[in-house]
Amino acid sequence: MKKLHGISIHCIVWIILLVPIMTSWASGAKETTKPGPTTVTFRLNWKTTGPHVAYYLGKSLGYYQEENIDLQILEGTGSVTVAQLIANKSDMIGLADATALMPSLAKGIPIKAIGMVSPKSSLAVVARKDRNINTLKDLEGKRLALTAGDSLTQIWPAVVAANNLNASKIELVYVDAAAKVPVVLEGKADALLGSSADQNFILEERGVPVVCLNFADYGVNVLNLALWAHVDTIKQNPDLLRRFLRATKKSLEAWATNKEKAVQVTAATRSDLDPKVIAKQADAYFPLLKSPNQPSAPLLTNVAADWEQTFQLMKQYRGLETTMKVTDFYTNELLP
Protein backbone atom coordinates (compact mmCIF):
# COMPACT_ATOMS: atom_id res chain seq x y z
CA MET A 1 0.00 0.00 0.00
CA LYS A 2 1.42 3.35 -1.02
CA LYS A 3 1.84 6.03 1.62
CA LEU A 4 1.51 9.77 1.33
CA HIS A 5 3.67 11.51 3.94
CA GLY A 6 3.36 8.48 6.21
CA ILE A 7 -0.42 8.06 5.78
CA SER A 8 -1.73 5.27 3.59
CA ILE A 9 -4.02 6.16 0.71
CA HIS A 10 -6.40 3.51 2.06
CA CYS A 11 -6.76 5.45 5.32
CA ILE A 12 -7.35 8.69 3.46
CA VAL A 13 -10.17 7.11 1.48
CA TRP A 14 -11.85 5.88 4.67
CA ILE A 15 -11.56 9.29 6.29
CA ILE A 16 -13.19 10.91 3.26
CA LEU A 17 -16.03 8.42 3.39
CA LEU A 18 -16.57 8.72 7.13
CA VAL A 19 -16.62 12.55 7.43
CA PRO A 20 -20.15 13.09 6.01
CA ILE A 21 -21.49 10.15 8.09
CA MET A 22 -19.98 11.53 11.31
CA THR A 23 -21.28 15.01 10.46
CA SER A 24 -24.75 13.57 9.96
CA TRP A 25 -24.57 11.73 13.30
CA ALA A 26 -23.49 14.93 15.05
CA SER A 27 -26.33 16.89 13.45
CA GLY A 28 -28.83 14.23 14.46
CA ALA A 29 -27.52 14.24 18.01
CA LYS A 30 -28.02 18.01 18.25
CA GLU A 31 -31.59 17.72 16.98
CA THR A 32 -32.52 15.00 19.45
CA THR A 33 -31.00 16.84 22.43
CA LYS A 34 -32.50 20.26 21.65
CA PRO A 35 -34.89 21.08 24.52
CA GLY A 36 -38.52 21.63 23.71
CA PRO A 37 -40.39 24.82 24.66
CA THR A 38 -40.96 25.50 28.33
CA THR A 39 -44.61 25.66 29.35
CA VAL A 40 -45.37 28.90 31.18
CA THR A 41 -48.74 29.34 32.85
CA PHE A 42 -49.73 33.00 32.78
CA ARG A 43 -52.72 33.94 34.95
CA LEU A 44 -54.74 37.04 34.00
CA ASN A 45 -56.19 39.29 36.68
CA TRP A 46 -59.73 38.71 35.44
CA LYS A 47 -61.78 37.29 32.60
CA THR A 48 -60.43 38.22 29.17
CA THR A 49 -61.08 41.87 28.25
CA GLY A 50 -59.51 44.63 26.16
CA PRO A 51 -56.45 45.15 28.41
CA HIS A 52 -55.38 41.56 27.68
CA VAL A 53 -55.22 41.72 23.88
CA ALA A 54 -51.42 42.10 23.69
CA TYR A 55 -50.76 38.69 25.22
CA TYR A 56 -53.06 36.88 22.81
CA LEU A 57 -51.61 38.91 19.94
CA GLY A 58 -48.02 38.10 20.93
CA LYS A 59 -48.83 34.43 21.16
CA SER A 60 -50.48 34.43 17.72
CA LEU A 61 -47.51 36.27 16.20
CA GLY A 62 -45.11 33.69 17.62
CA TYR A 63 -43.19 36.02 19.94
CA TYR A 64 -43.31 33.63 22.88
CA GLN A 65 -42.53 30.66 20.67
CA GLU A 66 -39.43 32.51 19.43
CA GLU A 67 -38.30 32.62 23.06
CA ASN A 68 -38.89 28.85 23.36
CA ILE A 69 -41.95 29.42 25.55
CA ASP A 70 -45.25 27.59 25.28
CA LEU A 71 -47.47 30.29 26.80
CA GLN A 72 -50.67 29.10 28.46
CA ILE A 73 -52.94 32.11 29.09
CA LEU A 74 -55.40 31.45 31.91
CA GLU A 75 -58.30 33.67 32.94
CA GLY A 76 -58.42 34.94 36.52
CA THR A 77 -60.92 35.83 39.22
CA GLY A 78 -59.23 38.82 40.83
CA SER A 79 -55.78 40.14 41.67
CA VAL A 80 -55.63 38.72 45.20
CA THR A 81 -56.36 35.23 43.87
CA VAL A 82 -53.63 35.67 41.26
CA ALA A 83 -51.17 36.50 44.03
CA GLN A 84 -52.12 33.34 45.91
CA LEU A 85 -51.66 31.18 42.80
CA ILE A 86 -48.20 32.64 42.18
CA ALA A 87 -47.26 32.36 45.86
CA ASN A 88 -48.15 28.65 46.04
CA LYS A 89 -46.51 28.09 42.63
CA SER A 90 -49.68 26.86 40.92
CA ASP A 91 -48.93 29.39 38.16
CA MET A 92 -45.55 30.77 37.12
CA ILE A 93 -46.43 34.37 36.21
CA GLY A 94 -49.46 36.49 36.99
CA LEU A 95 -51.02 39.80 36.00
CA ALA A 96 -52.43 41.68 38.98
CA ASP A 97 -53.17 45.13 40.39
CA ALA A 98 -50.27 46.52 42.44
CA THR A 99 -52.44 48.43 44.90
CA ALA A 100 -54.56 45.35 45.56
CA LEU A 101 -51.45 43.30 46.34
CA MET A 102 -49.49 45.75 48.48
CA PRO A 103 -51.22 44.67 51.73
CA SER A 104 -50.42 41.01 50.94
CA LEU A 105 -46.82 41.88 50.11
CA ALA A 106 -46.55 43.77 53.40
CA LYS A 107 -47.56 40.56 55.18
CA GLY A 108 -44.74 38.64 53.53
CA ILE A 109 -46.31 36.91 50.52
CA PRO A 110 -43.22 35.75 48.52
CA ILE A 111 -43.80 37.40 45.14
CA LYS A 112 -42.40 40.45 43.34
CA ALA A 113 -43.37 42.65 40.43
CA ILE A 114 -40.99 41.84 37.57
CA GLY A 115 -42.55 44.32 35.15
CA MET A 116 -45.07 47.18 35.40
CA VAL A 117 -47.58 46.96 32.55
CA SER A 118 -49.83 49.94 33.26
CA PRO A 119 -48.22 52.44 35.64
CA LYS A 120 -50.94 55.02 34.95
CA SER A 121 -54.25 54.45 36.69
CA SER A 122 -57.60 54.55 34.91
CA LEU A 123 -59.32 55.69 38.12
CA ALA A 124 -61.41 58.71 37.24
CA VAL A 125 -64.41 60.89 37.74
CA VAL A 126 -66.82 59.93 34.97
CA ALA A 127 -69.22 62.85 34.51
CA ARG A 128 -72.25 63.54 32.36
CA LYS A 129 -71.21 65.95 29.62
CA ASP A 130 -74.49 67.86 29.91
CA ARG A 131 -73.61 68.86 33.50
CA ASN A 132 -70.73 71.08 32.34
CA ILE A 133 -68.11 69.24 34.38
CA ASN A 134 -64.87 69.82 32.51
CA THR A 135 -62.45 70.01 35.45
CA LEU A 136 -62.48 68.63 38.98
CA LYS A 137 -63.27 72.11 40.28
CA ASP A 138 -66.55 71.95 38.36
CA LEU A 139 -67.70 69.17 40.72
CA GLU A 140 -68.37 71.77 43.39
CA GLY A 141 -72.12 72.20 43.56
CA LYS A 142 -72.68 68.82 41.89
CA ARG A 143 -73.62 65.31 43.06
CA LEU A 144 -71.01 62.54 42.96
CA ALA A 145 -71.94 58.83 43.14
CA LEU A 146 -69.52 56.57 45.00
CA THR A 147 -69.42 53.35 47.01
CA ALA A 148 -68.54 53.37 50.70
CA GLY A 149 -65.26 51.63 51.54
CA ASP A 150 -64.05 50.79 48.05
CA SER A 151 -60.58 51.76 46.78
CA LEU A 152 -61.88 54.72 44.80
CA THR A 153 -63.64 56.22 47.79
CA GLN A 154 -60.58 55.67 49.99
CA ILE A 155 -58.31 57.52 47.56
CA TRP A 156 -60.80 60.31 46.81
CA PRO A 157 -59.66 62.52 49.77
CA ALA A 158 -56.19 62.59 48.20
CA VAL A 159 -57.69 63.95 44.97
CA VAL A 160 -59.63 66.57 46.94
CA ALA A 161 -56.48 67.66 48.79
CA ALA A 162 -54.21 67.69 45.73
CA ASN A 163 -56.62 69.95 43.82
CA ASN A 164 -57.78 72.22 46.64
CA LEU A 165 -61.41 71.22 46.19
CA ASN A 166 -64.05 72.39 48.64
CA ALA A 167 -65.36 69.01 49.72
CA SER A 168 -68.33 70.55 51.51
CA LYS A 169 -69.67 71.78 48.16
CA ILE A 170 -69.66 68.31 46.58
CA GLU A 171 -72.71 66.23 47.48
CA LEU A 172 -71.69 62.59 47.92
CA VAL A 173 -74.32 60.05 46.87
CA TYR A 174 -73.43 56.66 48.41
CA VAL A 175 -74.71 53.65 46.46
CA ASP A 176 -73.71 50.05 45.74
CA ALA A 177 -71.07 49.66 43.04
CA ALA A 178 -73.62 48.28 40.57
CA ALA A 179 -75.91 51.27 41.13
CA LYS A 180 -73.43 54.02 40.24
CA VAL A 181 -74.14 53.91 36.51
CA PRO A 182 -77.96 53.78 36.94
CA VAL A 183 -78.07 56.82 39.26
CA VAL A 184 -76.03 58.83 36.75
CA LEU A 185 -78.24 57.64 33.90
CA GLU A 186 -81.32 58.67 35.85
CA GLY A 187 -79.84 62.07 36.70
CA LYS A 188 -79.80 61.41 40.45
CA ALA A 189 -76.04 62.04 40.34
CA ASP A 190 -74.02 64.19 37.93
CA ALA A 191 -70.88 62.05 38.02
CA LEU A 192 -69.42 58.92 39.55
CA LEU A 193 -66.11 57.61 40.81
CA GLY A 194 -65.07 54.89 38.41
CA SER A 195 -62.74 54.12 35.53
CA SER A 196 -62.07 55.79 32.20
CA ALA A 197 -61.93 52.29 30.71
CA ASP A 198 -65.23 50.99 32.06
CA GLN A 199 -68.31 52.99 33.10
CA ASN A 200 -67.82 55.59 30.39
CA PHE A 201 -68.51 52.95 27.72
CA ILE A 202 -71.70 51.83 29.42
CA LEU A 203 -73.01 55.36 29.81
CA GLU A 204 -72.27 56.34 26.22
CA GLU A 205 -73.85 53.15 24.91
CA ARG A 206 -76.97 54.20 26.81
CA GLY A 207 -76.94 57.57 25.02
CA VAL A 208 -75.25 59.68 27.72
CA PRO A 209 -72.02 61.38 26.53
CA VAL A 210 -69.43 61.69 29.29
CA VAL A 211 -66.23 63.47 30.29
CA CYS A 212 -63.50 61.46 32.05
CA LEU A 213 -61.23 63.22 34.54
CA ASN A 214 -58.41 60.79 35.36
CA PHE A 215 -56.95 61.01 38.85
CA ALA A 216 -53.47 60.58 37.34
CA ASP A 217 -53.91 63.77 35.33
CA TYR A 218 -54.73 65.64 38.53
CA GLY A 219 -51.70 64.66 40.57
CA VAL A 220 -52.97 61.46 42.17
CA ASN A 221 -51.78 58.30 40.48
CA VAL A 222 -51.72 54.75 41.79
CA LEU A 223 -50.10 51.87 39.97
CA ASN A 224 -52.32 49.50 38.05
CA LEU A 225 -51.43 46.11 36.51
CA ALA A 226 -48.02 44.48 36.93
CA LEU A 227 -46.44 41.13 36.10
CA TRP A 228 -45.62 39.04 39.18
CA ALA A 229 -43.42 36.01 39.88
CA HIS A 230 -42.41 34.01 42.94
CA VAL A 231 -39.10 35.08 44.50
CA ASP A 232 -37.85 31.50 44.07
CA THR A 233 -38.51 31.66 40.32
CA ILE A 234 -36.70 34.99 40.13
CA LYS A 235 -33.64 33.44 41.79
CA GLN A 236 -33.72 30.01 40.16
CA ASN A 237 -34.96 30.70 36.63
CA PRO A 238 -34.15 34.30 35.70
CA ASP A 239 -33.41 33.44 32.06
CA LEU A 240 -36.94 32.14 31.50
CA LEU A 241 -38.45 35.28 33.03
CA ARG A 242 -36.20 37.46 30.87
CA ARG A 243 -37.40 35.63 27.76
CA PHE A 244 -41.02 36.02 28.85
CA LEU A 245 -40.57 39.75 29.45
CA ARG A 246 -38.80 40.19 26.11
CA ALA A 247 -41.70 38.55 24.27
CA THR A 248 -44.24 40.51 26.31
CA LYS A 249 -42.58 43.84 25.53
CA LYS A 250 -42.69 42.99 21.81
CA SER A 251 -46.35 42.01 22.18
CA LEU A 252 -47.28 45.31 23.83
CA GLU A 253 -45.40 47.26 21.16
CA ALA A 254 -47.09 45.27 18.38
CA TRP A 255 -50.60 46.32 19.45
CA ALA A 256 -50.40 49.76 17.80
CA THR A 257 -49.90 48.31 14.31
CA ASN A 258 -51.98 45.16 14.75
CA LYS A 259 -55.15 46.42 16.43
CA GLU A 260 -57.60 44.47 14.28
CA LYS A 261 -55.68 41.22 14.62
CA ALA A 262 -55.31 41.77 18.38
CA VAL A 263 -59.06 42.14 18.76
CA GLN A 264 -59.75 39.21 16.43
CA VAL A 265 -57.52 36.67 18.20
CA THR A 266 -58.72 37.82 21.63
CA ALA A 267 -62.42 37.71 20.78
CA ALA A 268 -61.92 34.20 19.37
CA THR A 269 -60.98 32.86 22.81
CA ARG A 270 -64.59 32.97 24.06
CA SER A 271 -67.88 32.94 22.17
CA ASP A 272 -69.44 35.61 24.40
CA LEU A 273 -66.79 38.28 23.73
CA ASP A 274 -67.92 41.25 21.62
CA PRO A 275 -65.09 42.46 19.32
CA LYS A 276 -66.44 46.03 19.40
CA VAL A 277 -66.29 46.14 23.18
CA ILE A 278 -62.84 44.56 23.23
CA ALA A 279 -61.60 47.21 20.78
CA LYS A 280 -62.98 50.10 22.87
CA GLN A 281 -61.50 48.70 26.06
CA ALA A 282 -58.09 48.22 24.43
CA ASP A 283 -58.07 51.75 22.98
CA ALA A 284 -58.82 53.16 26.44
CA TYR A 285 -56.27 50.97 28.21
CA PHE A 286 -53.12 51.23 26.09
CA PRO A 287 -52.48 54.95 26.77
CA LEU A 288 -51.98 53.87 30.41
CA LEU A 289 -48.76 51.98 29.58
CA LYS A 290 -46.54 55.06 29.97
CA SER A 291 -45.33 56.19 33.36
CA PRO A 292 -46.85 59.53 34.44
CA ASN A 293 -43.64 60.37 36.33
CA GLN A 294 -41.22 59.21 33.63
CA PRO A 295 -42.99 58.99 30.25
CA SER A 296 -39.73 58.16 28.44
CA ALA A 297 -39.16 54.99 30.48
CA PRO A 298 -39.24 51.80 28.37
CA LEU A 299 -42.35 49.66 28.58
CA LEU A 300 -42.56 47.38 31.64
CA THR A 301 -40.16 49.52 33.70
CA ASN A 302 -40.92 49.78 37.41
CA VAL A 303 -40.41 53.54 37.82
CA ALA A 304 -39.30 54.34 41.37
CA ALA A 305 -41.34 57.58 41.56
CA ASP A 306 -44.53 55.75 40.51
CA TRP A 307 -44.04 53.13 43.21
CA GLU A 308 -43.15 55.70 45.86
CA GLN A 309 -46.23 57.81 45.12
CA THR A 310 -48.50 54.78 45.30
CA PHE A 311 -46.76 53.56 48.46
CA GLN A 312 -47.32 56.87 50.26
CA LEU A 313 -50.96 57.11 49.14
CA MET A 314 -51.60 53.57 50.33
CA LYS A 315 -50.10 54.31 53.73
CA GLN A 316 -51.92 57.61 54.17
CA TYR A 317 -55.35 56.80 52.76
CA ARG A 318 -55.71 53.02 52.72
CA GLY A 319 -54.15 52.04 56.00
CA LEU A 320 -51.10 50.19 54.66
CA GLU A 321 -48.78 49.27 57.51
CA THR A 322 -45.35 47.81 56.82
CA THR A 323 -41.69 48.07 57.72
CA MET A 324 -40.74 47.04 54.19
CA LYS A 325 -39.08 49.46 51.79
CA VAL A 326 -41.02 50.16 48.61
CA THR A 327 -38.08 48.75 46.60
CA ASP A 328 -38.75 45.37 48.21
CA PHE A 329 -41.95 45.10 46.17
CA TYR A 330 -40.40 45.06 42.69
CA THR A 331 -37.31 44.42 40.57
CA ASN A 332 -36.08 45.71 37.21
CA GLU A 333 -33.22 43.21 36.98
CA LEU A 334 -35.00 40.94 34.50
CA LEU A 335 -36.21 43.54 32.01
CA PRO A 336 -35.03 43.34 28.39
N, C-alpha and C positions, 0 to 999 in steps of 0.2 A: 504494500500500500504506500503510495507516494505521500510525502509530508510537505506541508507548506509552513515554513518557519516553525517546525516542531509540532504542528497540528495536522493530523491526517485529514485528507479530503473527505473521507468517510464521516468523520466527526462533524466537519463543517456542514455537510449535507443534512445530517440529523438535527443540528442546531437550527438550520434554516427551516426545516419542516416543523420543528417543535415550537418555535416562537409564536406563530399565530394561534396554535392550540393553547399554549400557556396564557396568552393575552386574553383569549376567549374565556378561559377558566377564571381568570382574575376579574374580568368584567362581570361574569355571572355571579361570582362571590360577592361583589359590591352590590349588585342588584338584590340579592337575597338577604343581605345584612342591612340594607337601608331601612331605618325605622319608619313605621307608618305614622300617620298624623295622630297627634295627641288630642283626645276628646276633652273639650273644655265645656263644662256646664256654666251657662251665663244666665243668672236669674234677674228678670226685669222687676222693677219696683211695683208694677201693677199689670193689669191686662193690657194687651197691645193697643197702643194709641199713636198719635202723630209723633210725639217725642222719640219714639223707638224706631223710626223708619231707617235711620242710618245703619243700624246693626243688620237688619234684614237686607238692605241694599249691599252692604259690604260683603255679606255672605254670598249673595247672588253674583257679585262681581268677582268672586274668588280671592278676595284680599286675605281672608283668614286661611284659606287653603294654601295660598302662597307662603304663609308663615308656618306651614305644616300643622295647622290647627283644624280640627273637626269641631266647629262651634255648634253647640246645642243651645238654642235660645228658648228659655223657659219663662212662662208668664208668672207674675207674682201676685201677692195679696197684701202688699203694704211694705213699707221700708223696714219697719221693725222686724217683720218676719224674715225679710231678706238677710238682715244682720244675723239673725239666729241661725239661718241655714249656712251662712259663710262661717260663722263661729264654730258650728259643730261639724264643719267640713262636708256637709251634704252637697253643697255646690262650691265651685272653685272661685267664681267671681260674681259679684252682684252689683246691681244698680240701685242706689237708694239715696234718699234725701238726707243731707248732712245735718240739718237742724233736728230732724227726727231721731238721728242716731247719737247725737252728742251726749245725751243723758246716759245711754247705754255704754258709750265709750268711757265716760267718767266713772262708771262702775266697774271698769276693767274688762269689758268684752274684747277678746283678742283679735281685732281687725283694724285695718288702716285704709284710708283713702289713697289709692295709687294713681288716681287721675280725676280731676274735677271737670265734669262734662258741661254743666250749666252753672257758672258762678254768679250769674245775674238772676235774681228772683223774678217770678211772674206775679208775685203778690201785688195787688192793686186795688184801688177804688174803681169800681165799674159803675159809671153814672149814666143816667138817661141824658141823651143829648139835648132833649127839649127842656131840660131844667137849667140850662146855661151854666153847667159846671165844667169849666175849662182848666182850672187850677185847683189845688187843694184848698186854697183860701176861699174859693167859691162855695165850699161845703158849709161855711158858716151861715146859719139861717135855714139849713136844709136838714132832711131826715136821712140817716144812714143805717142800713140794715146790717146786722152782725150777729154772730152766735157766741153766747157766753162761754168763756173758757177755751175756745179753740186758739190755734197758733196765731191766726190773723188778729184776733181781738187782743191777745197778749202783747203783740208787737205794736199795735196801734198807738199806744201812748208815746212810743219812740218817734213815730211819724208826727204826732201832734207837737212834741217838743222840738224836733228838728226844724219844723216849719213855722214855729211861733203861732200856731192856730189857737183860737179861743175856743177851748173845748166846750165851754158852757153854752156856746151858740150853735152847737151841732147836736141835734136831737138823735139819740141812739135808740134804734128800734131793734130790740132783742127778739130773735126768732130762731127756730131750728135751722140747721144748715140747708135742708131741702126746701125751706120756705123763703129763703132770701130772694131767689129769682121771682117767685110768684108775687111777693109784696112789691117788688119794683115794677113788675108788669102791671099790677093793679093800681099803681100810683100811690100806694101807702108808704112808700119810701122812695127817695129820689136817687139813691145810690146804694151800693152794697160793698162790703169788704169781700174780695174774692181773688180771681186770677185773670190776667189778661189773655190767658190761653184756655179759658173754660167758659165762665158764665156769659162773657160777651157774645160768644157764638150763639148761645141759647136765646139770649134776649133779641139779637138781631134776626134770628130765624123766626122769632115771634113778631117781627115787625117793629121792634123798638131799637132805633139806632143808639149807640152808646159811645162814651168817651172813656178811655182807660188811662188812669193816672198811676203809673207803676211806682211802688215805694222806692225802688232802686234809683229812679230818676229824681227823687226828692230826698236823697241823702240817707236813706235807710235800706240797706241791702242785706239780705241773708242768703247764704249759699243754698243752692238747690241740689240737683242730682250729681252724685259722684260714683266712681267705680271703686269697689271695695274688695279686699282680699285678706285672708287670714295671715297673721304675722309669721306663721310657720311657712306658708307658701312663699311669702316674700323672701324669707331667708334661704329656703331650700330649693326653690325653683324660680329664681329671678329671670332667667332667660325666657322661660315660657311666658311670664307676665310681660316682659319687654316686647315679645313678638305679638302678643294680644293687643297691647297698647299701640304698637306700630300699625297694625291692621285697623284698629278702631279709629285712629287719627285719620287714616286714609279714607275710611268710610264716612266720617263726619265731613271731611272736605269734599267728598264726591257728591254729597247731597245737592249742592248748588247747581250742578250741571246735569243732574240725573233725577230731577224732582218727580217726573212722571213715572219713571221706573221704580223709584223708591216707594211711591204710593202703591203702585201696582203689586209689587212683591209683598208688601206689608199687608195690604187688603186681602191678598190671596191666602193668608195664614188662617183666617177664620171667615166663615160664610156670613156672619152678621156684621162685619166691618163695612162701613160706608166709605168708599174712596174719597168722596167730597169732604167728609168730615175729617178724615185722616190728613188730607192736603191742607185744610185750614189750620188744624192743630200744629202740623209741622211748620207751616209758614210763621205761626205765632211763636213757636218754641225756638227755632234756630237762631234768631237774633240774641238769645240769652246765652249763647256759647262764649261770648267775649267778656272778660273780666271788667267790671265797672271801674276798678281801681287801677288796672293796668291793661288797657285794651289791646296793646301790642303783644301781650304774652301769647305764646303758641297755644293752640288748642290743648286741652287736658291739663294745663299747668295749674297746680295748687298755688295761687297767689297769696303770699303771706298776709297782705293787707286785707284781702277778702275774708280770710279765716279769722283774723284778729277782730275785724268789725263784727262778724257773726258771733264770735266767742263772747265779746263784751255785751252784745245785745241779749244773748241767751242768759248770761249771768245776771244782768240788770232787770230784764223783763220777764224771763221765763224760769227763773229760780234755779239755774244750773249751778251746782256746787261741785267743785273739784279742785284738787291740788295739782292736777296735770297741767303741763304747758300746752298751749294750743298746737305747737309743733309736734306734739306726741300723737296727734290725730291723723297726720297725713305724711306722705313722702313723695318727693319728686325724683327719686333716684332711678326709677324704672322707666321714665318717660323717654320716648324716641328723640 
